[in-house]
Amino acid sequence: MSREMTRSVSGAVGPSDALERADALAGWAARFVADGQDRELAARSLIDTLAVLAAGRGHRDAPLGWQLGEAGRLAMLAHLIDYDDLHLPSTSHISAVCVPAALATGGQADAYLAGAGVMARLGTMLGWRHYERGWHATCTAGAFGAAAAAAVALGLDADGIATALALAVPAAGGVNRAFGTSAKSLQVAFAADAGVRAARLAAAGAVADRGALGQWLQLVGGGASSVDIRPAIPGGLAVKTFPCCYALQRPIAAVLAAVDGQALAASDVARVTVRAPRDSLRPLIHARPRTGLEGKFSLEYGIAAAILDGPPGLGSFSDAAVARSAARDLVDRVRVVSSPGGGGLLAGSVKVKLHQRSGQTRSAENRVPPGAPQRPPSRVDLRRKAVDCAGERWAREITETGWERAPDLARRLLTER
């Protein structure tokens, strides 16, 4: 590996290093060789993504996917119920984009890891400020991740991968106002489809200025950082325990710890106070949700669901569940106290205090939720999630099918029930 691919460039990306930035990412993707730890992560990501994809088939928006290409259909379903994994340094859902892009082009673990690595590195260059300004990094970085995954699956060399990245530039969009609507999973699907299309065009001989990616990075205010050789995905991936936005994982875990397995009726709760850094709550934009999708981005409803249901499952985020009178009453009793800043979804900690009508209080604090890179799920945990998402029959196939047979399984998931 050349020294140029590991050196750090400080400050904003300018015209002089635009080509260098694209070539460094493309060269990394072309030459990367996975180790055992990388392959273990790829196996876990495949299982988790296929499981949540299977669950997405039951959502009312699932038929919209037939307007998309194969990668887009898979990506939409993988992201539709917001139960897919997250890369915290880039605040992007890497596997929902890169697993479908690899599978749609016949790729295996190496293609996924190449795409995921490009997406993680580029998303980290964009940084928290990109997300804070309203961009949906899963789409902006995702178009390039999908292009890299598909390009490696199609056997392109470093120059071909760089061309695919350049051709994906027009698709690098998506904003967080889409959260809680059909558009969130659809814009992820658009990124996956566009990346695959860019790779196929590059394979067919399309020509593009390889510096286009660097110029785009400059225009959207991305910084520069080193393109490190290892690991494939710096920072690892967070696997969700609860089927909702990652910003809800800590508040829900804190409520469950406070309740500590004790039955607690909604009528017993006078109020709930939640304290957290403002940035850690940034995606939770629906204080009074009306639908299940909006409920996945509601701090108030997440707290209510954890009190009413215990560990919230898929049924906790249906339209009917959000409309429950007990849930609506609890939503009105949640008070949020946010401190300035934070710089990420796991900034600081989340503190929850439940005030009961009896005068008793229950409190808990959570810094790192289950499923975070520091607390990875076991194979038993993954299987349990797969059964919850897909049922016993599909879960068995999902957990036992490796990357070699995964493209066929993914297509069956699109057509069979």
LUMVOZA-223625 format. One record per residue (C-alpha): x negated, y, z negated. Coordinates in steps of 0.2 Angstrom, whole numbers, plus 5000, padded with zeros to 4 digits. Layout:
XYZ...
***
This chain:
500050005000499350175005498950304992500050425002501550324996501250334978500650514976501750644968502250814976502950944964504151074968505551084982505350994998504851115012504551095031502751045029503150885019504850845027504050715038502950645025504450625013505450525026503950415031503550375013505250315010505350215026503550145023504050085006505649995012504649915026503249845015504049814999503849634992505049594978504449504962505449394951506149534940506749624956507549464962508449434946509149604947509749574965510649414960511549504945512049644957512749524970513849434957514449594949514849684966515749534973516749514957517349694957517649684976518749544973519749634960519849784971520949684984522449694972522449884972523749984981522450074991521649914997522549915014521750075019520149985021520749905037520450075045518550055042517049955048516549795039515249875028516550015024517949895019516749805007516149965000517850034997518449874988516849874978517050044972518950054971519250014953517650104947517049944939515349934949513649964942512750134941510950194943510850324929509350424935510250464951512050454944512450344959513350184962511950094971512649914973514349974980513450044995511949934997512649764994514049795008512749865020511549715018512949585019513849675034512149655044511749475038510449535026509949455010509149514993507649595002508749705012509849754997508249794987507549895001509149995002509350014984507550064981507750204994509450264987508750264969507150364974508150484985509450504972508150544959507450674970509150754971509250744952510550784939510750964946511450894962512850804953513150944941513451064957514850944962514050824974514450644974512750564974513350394978513850464995512450584998511050464993512150314998512150355017510250335017510250185006511450095017510450145032508850075024509749915019510449885036508849925045507849805035509149665038509049705056507149685056506649865060504849925056504450075046504650195061506350115065506850135047506350315047507450345063508950265054508650375039508650525051510250465060511150445043510950635039512650695046513550575034512650625018514150715010515550684997516050784981516650744964518350834966518850664974518750574957520350494952520950484970520850374985519550484993518250434980518050254986518450305004516950425004515850284998516450185012516050315024514250325018514150135020514850125037513750275043512150195036512450035045512950125061511350235060510250075058511149985073510850145084509050145079508849965083509650005100508350135104509050295098507750435095507850555081506650675072506050585057505850745047507750775047507950685030506650795023507450955030509150895023508350865006507751045006509451115011510351024997509051084984508250914981506550904972505050794976504350654966503250504969503750354979503150224967502850054973503749964958505049914952506249904967507550004957506650124944507650134929508649984932510549974934511949994921513349854922515049914916515949824902517549924904518349954921518250144922517050284924515350264916515550424906516950324897515850174892515150264876516750344870517650174872516250084863516250204849518150194846518050004846516650014833517650134822519250024823518049864820519349744825520749804814522449824821522950004822524650064828524750224838525850294825524550274812523350394821523550584817522150644828520550584836518950704837517650664850515950754850514750734864513550834876514550924889513550844903513950664897515750704900515650794916516550664927518050654915519050784924520850724921521450774903523250724907523150584919524650534929523950374938522850234934521450304945521550464936521550374919519850304924519150484923520050544908519150544891520850574882521650414890520050314888520150344869522050304869521750144879520450084867521550114852523050024860522249884869520649844860519349824874520149894889520449774904521049794921522849814915522349954904522150064920523750034929524950164933526150084921524850084907524450264909526250304908526550224892527450334879526250284866524750314877525450494881525650524863523850474859523150574873523950734865523050694849521350684856520250844852518550854862517150954855515750964868513951044865513051134879512051044892511350864890510650824907511450654911512850534907511850454892511250624885511350624866512650524858514550514857515350524840517150474837518150504821519950434819521050524807522450414801524050474793523650384777522150504775520850374779519550414792518650294803517050354812515750284824514350344835513650264851512050304861511850164872513450064878513349874882512849844899511549984900509849944906509249924888510649804884510849704900512349584902511949394900512549264913513949224902514449404901514449414920515449254922516749324910516849484920516949384936518449284930519349434924519049514941519349374953520149224943519349054940519248994958518449144965517349174950516549004952516049044970515449214966514349164952513649014961513449084979511749154982511249294994511049165008512849125009513549285002513949365019515149225023515949235005516149425007517049405024518149275016518549395002519149515015520349395023520849265010521749284993
***
